[in-house]
Amino acid sequence: MSKSTSVYIPQESAQQLGNLFIVAAPSGAGKSTLIKEVLNKPTHTQAMQLSVSHTTRAPRKGEQNGVEYHFVDHATFTGMIEQDAFYEYAEVFGNYYGTSKSAISDKLQQGIDVFLDIDWQGARQVKLQNPTVIGIFILPPSIQTLQTRLSGRGQDSDQVIAKRMAAAQSEMSHYNEFDFVIVNDNLAVAHKEFEAIISAQRLSLENQQIRYDSLFASLLAQG
């Protein structure tokens, strides 16, 4: 009889942790479009999510708790501040908005990639508390293109657009605080670059060691 040989079949040995991405950009650079395109891909719908912030403002018509925002009262929000429950928070027009640490941690533990759509100031606060976060900054190909995109929306007056342009230049001056920069000249190309960054993080040594721990051990086993 021939001697039987056992064959090792590699399996994922542990749940791969999700990655936390910060995506920042001036208004009109295409940040929301890029995030939406990635999240709407059928292969990504269960593996990636946009972070849902907490807010004290009242829900608008059609908004659902836990979908657009986690709606809480002022007492609950200020209590969460005292408990250091937020990565970052801010008060805007009398209402608080914040990014919950535990809500994000729960998703990451499930292997879900989470995207934070925040500005450079919020990004700084998050990075101080979680250095593993991956920062992606989206830039327009030119100032003229940015202004054309803002005007083309048909949503704002010339005065509002001028304010957005002034804010954009201030925002863009912080691009070098991020890990990756995408110049959104062509949406299809920018989308591929965005996807490439996400894939690279999923294939990082740290993530792959968690995911394939038993495989690595078997490949290096003696005899």
C-alpha positions, 0 to 999 in steps of 0.5 A: 500500500502506498503511504498516504500524505496529508495535504494542508488546505490553507484557511483564514485562521482569524477575523481580519480587522477592518481598516479605518480611513479618513477621507478629506477634501475641499468642497467640490473635489469629488470626495463624496462621489468617490466614497459613494462609488466604492460603497455601492459596489456589490462586493463592498456593501457588507465589507465597507461602511461610512461612519455614522456620527452622533448628533444632537440636532433633530432628525430631518424628514426621512432620516432614520436613527442609525442610518444618517446619524445617531440622534441623541439629546444634549445631555447624552452627548455631553455625557459622552464627551465627559466619558471621552467617548468621541474621537472628535466632536464639534459644535455647529450652529448650536448642535453637536456632531461627533465620531464615536470610538466604540461605534467604529471599534465594533465595525473594525472588529467585525472586519468592516472597513470604515470611512470617516468623511471629516476635515483636516482638523478632525483628522488630526484629532483622530490620528492623535488617538489612533495612529493606525488610521489611514488618511486620504486627501482628494485634490482637484486638478486646478483651482479653475476646475474646482470653481467650475465644479462648484458653479456647475452644481447650481446650488449656491450663490456666487457669494457662497461659492466665493466662501467655499473657494476661500475655505478650499484653499485653506483646507488644501494647505493641509494635504501633506498631513495625509498618507495618500493624495489623489488628484481627481482629474478623471473620476474613473482613474481617481476611483481606481486609485482609491480602490488601490489604496483600500486593497493595499491596506487589506494586504498589509503585513499586519492584516495578513498575519492576523488573517493567515496566521495558521498558514504562515505557521504551516509554511514555516514548520519543520519536517 
